[in-house]
């Protein structure tokens, strides 16, 4: 351990966000408000925040959430962390220190398991492996660069994408951006339709309600809807942090697909983002290499690739922090699966 470092497990929101502001791209999942969203949306959820200071100056943070049952913390999830001051010349040493501090926090709170998702480009594999984490999987995020402006973006996207956007305009598809709660509910109904059709899981309405309420000012979260013949046929829920716009979820109904509402909707979001000074549009996860042709995942992969964005790798690190209590975690997951089967 390095004696000059100290740990703060209850940092203020102002201190936390002042540190995050030094990272120009943004990191929504590590924002103070995002931790508050998790607590507001899920009654059993706790937020772990650890700030590391050196000689009184904040140099590193990590934020994660976990559910608490039977007096135990279950899965501690961390996304895009730990974060360290890029000016610090001992960044790998500092990341190790933060992870050890997180381990001490987990021990005090009887947290059984940790899963940390880290951008591959940070090159932190050796630190995680040294501390007993196993790299269990890799995901890819799809990010469109907006820095060169909307005209350059239009030229870069696939010809098929430009043709679909033009078709939507010709067919009279209209795009609405909204902070109206009724439109939030409309978006969620579209998401539920997509979920039922595609068989994927998503956050409950309570989570979107919490984002809607907590992320302030109002520009930081909103709904975009595609409307055709007076009816909402697709929607996207977006949130903003730093210079990045995040498409947190999207849904649609099939009756509007022939007029390409999803293409025009995402294009109008990027147009708005460029005009507002944002530099990246984060479109969520995508498979690479592509899944089997003809599958639902393959269709999503092909659709996203036409935006000519970048694949950014995410490595998943797992560690059982309290092996003696592993049975508690397994029992809780078994109960959840049984309850889900009963409901359906």
N, C-alpha and C positions, 0 to 999 in steps of 0.2 A: 504494500500500500504506500501511497505517497502522502506524507503528512501535511503538505500544503493544501490538499483538497479537503473539502468538507461537504457533508450531505445534508440537504434540506428536503424533507418529505412533505412539506406543506408550503410550497412557494406561492407567492401572490400571482394573480392573473396578470397584473401589469408587468412584473418582472419576467414572467414566462413569455408573454407576447413580445416584449422588447427584445428578447433573445431570438425568437423566431423571425422577427423582422429583418435580421441580418442575412437570412436565406431568401434570396430574391424570388425563387420559383414558387415558394409556398409549400406547406406541408399540412394539409387539412387535418389528417388523423392525429397530428401531434399538437394541434391548436388547443388552447385551454377550453374553448367553447365546445369542441368535439368531445372532450372528456365529460363535460356537463350534459351533453346530449345523451350519452350512454346511460348516465345515472337517471335522467328524467324519463327515458323511454322504457327502461327495464327495472322493475322494483328490486331485484336481487343483485343488481350490478354495482360494483365499486370501481372507482378510478384510482389507479396508482400513478403518482407523479413524483419523480425524483429529479432534483436539480443539484448540480455539482458546482461549487464555487472554488475559485483559487485566489487566495489573497483578497477575498471579498468580491470578486468579479465572477459572474456566471459564465461557465465555460462548457457546460454540457447538460443535456436533459434526456429523460426518457419518460414516455407516458404509455400506460396500458390499461386495459379494463379486464375485469374478471367477475364471475358470478359467485355468490356466496350462499352455500347450503350446508346444513348440518354442522355449522361452526367451522367449515373449511372453505378456502378459496379453490375454485375449480380450475378452469383454463385461463391463464393470464395471457391475453393477446396484445401484441405490440405491432404496430404497422409503421414502417419507415422510421425506425429508430434503432439504437440511440443516435441523437444528434450532438455533434461536438462543434465547438468554435473552429471554423476553418483556418483561423489565424494561429491556432495552437499547434506548435511544432511537435507535440507528443500525442497526436490524435489517436493512434492505435492503443497506446498506453491508457489514454483517457477513456476510450470505449471499454476497455477491460475493467477499469475501475467502476464505471457506471454499471456494467453487467453484474459485477460483484455486489454493488450496492443494491441492485434490484433483487439479487439472490437473498440478501439479508432481509430486505423488505418482505419477500415471499416467505421466508422462514418465520418471521414474526406474525405474519397473517395466515400461516398454515395453508399456503397456496401449493397445490399439488403438481401442477404442470404449467409449462410456459411454451408459447409458440410466438416466435418473432419473425416478422417478414421484413427483409432488408434488400434495398436495391443492389443488384449485382455489381453495378459500377462503383460502389463504395469499397469493394475489395476487403471485406471484413471476415472472410471465411476462417482464416487462421486464428483470429481472436476467439470466435465462437467455438471452434473445435477444441481449442486449448482449454476452454471452460466447460467442456463436456456436452456441448450442444451438437446434435446431429443434423446435417442438412438433408431433409427428407423429401423435398420436392422443389420444383421451380415453376413459377408462373411468369406470364408476360403481360405487361400493361401496354395499351395502345395510346400514344400521345401525338397530337398534331401540333406542329410548330406554327405559331401565328406571328412570329416576330417580323416577318417580311411583308406583312400587310395582306389585305384581302385580295388584291389584284394578282399578286404572286401565288397566293393559295389557290385561286381559281384556275390558274394555268397549270398548277402542279397536280390537281386531282385528276382521276381517271376520266377519260372521255365519256364512258358510260355514266359516271356520276354527274357530269355536267349535263348530259342529255336528260337524265332523270329529274334533275332540278328544274331544267327548262320546261319539262313536261308538266311538273307540278304547278309551276307558275301559269302555264297555259290553261290548265284545268281549273284554275281559280282556288287552289289551296292557299289558305291564309294562316299566318303564324302569329300567335298571341303570346306575349310574355306577361306573366301575371304574379301578383301577390295576393290575389283574392282566394280566400279559404275554400270557396266553392270549387274553384279551379284546381286546388290541391286535391280535393276529393275526386274530381273528374280524372286527374292524372292517376290517382291510386286505383281507380276502377279499370283504367287502361293497363296498368301494371298487373293487376290481378288477372285480367284476361290473357295477357302474355304469359304469366306464370302458369296458368291452367293449361294453356296450349303447349308450352315448352317444357313443363315439368321441372323448372328450376325453383330454387328458394330465394326469398328476398326478405328485406326488413318489413316488420309490421307497420301499420299506419301510425302507431304511437311513436315510432322512430322518426318518421318524416314530420310528424307534428312537432316533435321536440326540436329538430333542425330548424323548422319554420319559425319557432318561437324564440330560440336562443341565439341563432346567428343574426346579429345586428351590426350595422344598419340593414335595411331591407334589401339592398343590392347584393348582399352576401348569400342569399338563397332565393330561388324563384322557380316557377314552373313555366315551361314553354309548351304550347299546345298547337297541333296542326288541326285546322278546321276545314271541312269540305262539305259543301251543301248544308251549312248550318250546324254540322255535327262534329264534335271532337273525335278524331280518328287515331291520333297518336300523341304521346306526351313524353317530356323529359324533365326530370327534377335535377336542377343544378345548384351547386354551392361554389363559393369562391374563397380562396385563401392565397394571399400573396399575389403573384402574377398568373396564377393557374385557375382555370375554370374546370370544375369536376362535374361530369355527367354521372350522377350517383345512381340513377336508375331510369329505365325507359320502358314504355309499353305501348301497345297498339291493338286495334281490332282489324280483322282481316278485310272487312268491307271497303276500307280505304286504300288498300295496298296498291291497287291498279293505277292510282294517281301519284304514287311515290311520296307520301307525306313524311316519311322518316328522313329521306334525303334532303328535302327542302327545310325541314325543321332543324336538323343539325347544321346545315349550311347557314341558316339565319342566326343560330346561336354563335357560330364562329364569326359571322359578320358583326354581330353585336359585341362579341369579345374583343375583336380587333379595334373597333371604334372606341371601346372603353379602355384600351391600353393594356389588355392582358396579352400574355405571350405564349400560353400553352392551353390546349384543350385536351383534357384527360378523358378518354372514352372507355375506361375500364379494362377488363381482362380480355385476352384473345389467345388462342392456341397457336403454337409454332413449334414444330412443323404443323401444317394444317391437319385437321381431323379428317375422317373418312368422307369422301365426296358423297353428297346427297343427304348427309346428316344435318340436323339443326345447327350444330356447332360449326359445321363447314360453311353453311350459309352466312352465319354471323362473321366468321373469319374473312370470307371473300368480300362481304359488304364493307367491313372496316378497312381492309387493305386498299380499297379504292380511294380512300382519303389521302393516301400517300404519307402516312404518319410514320412514327418510329416505334419499334418494339423495345421496351425497356424491361429487362429481366428482374424478377423478384425471387430471392432465395428464401425458402421457409426453413427456419431452424427450430428444432424441438428439443425439449429437455424435461424429464421427469424430475421435479425438484424435491419431492417427498415420496420416495418409493414405498415407504411403509403404509402410506394412505392411498395408494393407487386404487385399491379395491373400492374406496369411497367414490372416486371419480367414475369408475366403471359401473357401479351401481346406479349412480345418478343418470348416466347416459342410457342405461338399460330402461330405467323408469320413463325417461323422455321418449324413447323409441316406442315403448308399449303404449304410452298415452297418445302418441301421434297415430299409431295404428288403430287405436280405439276410436279416435275422432273421425278417421276416414273409413 
